[in-house]
């Protein structure tokens, strides 16, 4: 990334529990937050209407939610300490 990209699209380190899924979702979440920030600034500056900003954010949120579901984020994982049932 260039200095300009670093300025326009800042990224923070991920400090949570590392899994590839969590890392991908974190990157998507940071991108979502950045885009929401731009849309809010554009609406505040009169470049787009409040309704247009809302619709854009709603669409992006649905995409983020779909990504979360596809990555399996938030699903309970099987407890490794639970005894397995014997198979017949």
C-alpha positions as CSV (number, residue, x, y, z in Angstrom):
1,X,0.0,0.0,0.0
2,X,1.1,3.5,-0.7
3,X,1.2,6.3,1.9
4,X,-2.0,7.7,0.4
5,X,-3.8,4.3,0.8
6,X,-2.5,4.0,4.4
7,X,-4.0,7.4,5.1
8,X,-7.3,6.8,3.4
9,X,-7.8,3.2,4.4
10,X,-6.1,2.7,7.8
11,X,-5.9,-0.8,9.3
12,X,-5.5,-1.7,12.9
13,X,-3.9,-4.8,14.2
14,X,-6.1,-7.7,15.3
15,X,-5.7,-8.7,18.9
16,X,-8.5,-11.2,19.2
17,X,-8.4,-15.0,19.1
18,X,-6.5,-15.9,15.9
19,X,-8.3,-18.0,13.4
20,X,-8.3,-17.3,9.6
21,X,-12.0,-16.7,9.8
22,X,-11.7,-14.1,12.6
23,X,-8.9,-12.3,10.7
24,X,-10.9,-12.1,7.5
25,X,-14.0,-10.9,9.4
26,X,-12.0,-8.3,11.2
27,X,-10.6,-6.9,7.9
28,X,-14.2,-6.8,6.5
29,X,-15.4,-5.1,9.7
30,X,-12.7,-2.4,9.5
31,X,-13.5,-1.8,5.8
32,X,-17.2,-1.5,6.7
33,X,-16.4,1.0,9.4
34,X,-14.3,3.1,7.1
35,X,-17.0,3.2,4.4
36,X,-19.6,4.2,7.0
37,X,-17.4,7.0,8.1
38,X,-17.0,8.3,4.5
39,X,-20.8,8.0,3.9
40,X,-21.5,10.0,7.1
41,X,-19.1,12.7,6.1
42,X,-20.6,12.9,2.6
43,X,-24.1,13.2,4.1
44,X,-23.0,15.8,6.6
45,X,-21.3,17.7,3.8
46,X,-24.4,17.7,1.7
47,X,-23.0,15.5,-1.1
48,X,-25.6,12.8,-0.6
49,X,-29.0,12.6,1.0
50,X,-29.6,11.1,4.4
51,X,-31.8,8.5,2.7
52,X,-29.1,7.6,0.2
53,X,-26.5,7.2,3.0
54,X,-28.9,5.0,5.0
55,X,-29.6,2.8,2.0
56,X,-25.9,2.4,1.3
57,X,-25.1,1.6,4.9
58,X,-28.0,-0.9,5.1
59,X,-26.7,-2.7,2.0
60,X,-23.2,-2.9,3.3
61,X,-24.4,-4.1,6.7
62,X,-26.3,-7.0,5.0
63,X,-23.2,-8.0,3.1
64,X,-21.1,-7.9,6.3
65,X,-23.8,-10.0,8.1
66,X,-23.7,-12.5,5.2
67,X,-19.9,-12.7,5.4
68,X,-20.1,-13.3,9.2
69,X,-22.6,-16.1,8.6
70,X,-20.5,-17.7,5.8
71,X,-17.4,-17.6,7.9
72,X,-19.2,-19.2,10.9
73,X,-18.3,-16.4,13.3
74,X,-20.3,-16.5,16.5
75,X,-21.3,-20.2,16.2
76,X,-20.6,-22.3,19.2
77,X,-17.9,-24.8,18.6
78,X,-18.2,-28.3,20.0
79,X,-16.8,-28.6,23.5
80,X,-13.6,-30.7,23.3
81,X,-13.9,-31.6,27.0
82,X,-17.3,-33.3,26.7
83,X,-17.1,-37.1,26.6
84,X,-18.0,-38.7,23.3
85,X,-20.9,-41.0,23.1
86,X,-20.0,-44.6,22.2
87,X,-20.9,-45.6,18.6
88,X,-22.8,-48.8,17.9
